[in-house]
């Protein structure tokens, strides 16, 4: 087991030799996305000293270290991470490799008084550890998109083992009657942006990692519709593949093919993965509209709130959690009216509401 690099805050990782910690946070993803930001904010609010278990070094472990928290790399059993990203139903087939992993966690971290988790694989691990450890589950985007039977199974198990559940919107909490809702803390933006200085051409952005439900293909269809209606605009696709599943890489290639087929190559700019909040904020401050056209509602939709705070307009799925803390309406500005034919009634324009941000 490798130890994280937070200075002056080291433990041995051996049962009986490490200083007991009241909180262990177990996460199934090494990347840093909206769900991970929600998790870090929730842990910070808890006031406890966390010890993070992550499957690999990456953006998440760097964010953890920057806060002075401890972290261990505890890799998932070989093949588990990539397989369950695209085939959740394959998880039972990997139980022979998962069970020894869970016993390892119990042995190494049995002094912890509480375990948090984020992500469906982590939830499964913590639920199986719950007879020995008091668990708390933070539910995020991946769980919201699971079939209802999977969500209900996790809800039953959490009740059975006395787990406490936090969700990042009322929509996510609907399957868990006792869940508390914790809206993510958003730090980007919060300063005036003068759109009059940006000239006549509008910049319309899509900010998300590449996955079919994130709707990059729908974004391109919207781009073609707006251009055909005479809107002078440039379209920015911000993000890349971050999960180890071949289906996501194939989807990215399909997006490139659609761009050519719709004759959009001269109008669409692909930024790839953007590192750091400063660069994300810079791009959002230049955007006139964040067209967050995910195929499914986002449990929260942090990128939408970030765009609003940076002075951009935003459109998102009406079922997204961010619509719970903003003013959402079906009326689009005149220059966006052509999108009604593409998006239909499932998408709304959102605006900042006074007191929405904690």
Buried (B, 14 or more C-beta within 10 A) or exposed (E): EEBBBBEEBEBEBEEEEBEEBBBBBBBBBBBBBBBBBBBBBBBEEBEBBBBBBBBBBBBBBBBBBEEEBBBBBBBBBEEBBBBBBBEBEEBEBBEEEBEEBBEEBBEBBEBBEBBBBBBBBBBBBBBBBBEEBBBBBBBBBBBBBBEEEBBEBBBEBBEEBEBBBBBBBBBBBEBBEEBEBBBBBBEBBEEEBEBEEBEEEBBBBBBBBBBBEBBBBBBBBBBBBBBEEEBEBBBBBBBBBBBBBEEBBEBBEBBEEBBEEBEBEEBBEBBEEBEEBEEBBEBBBBBBBBBBBBBBBBBBBBBBBBBBBBBBBBBBBBBBBBBBBBEBEEEBEEBBEBBBEBBEEEBBBBEBEEEBBE
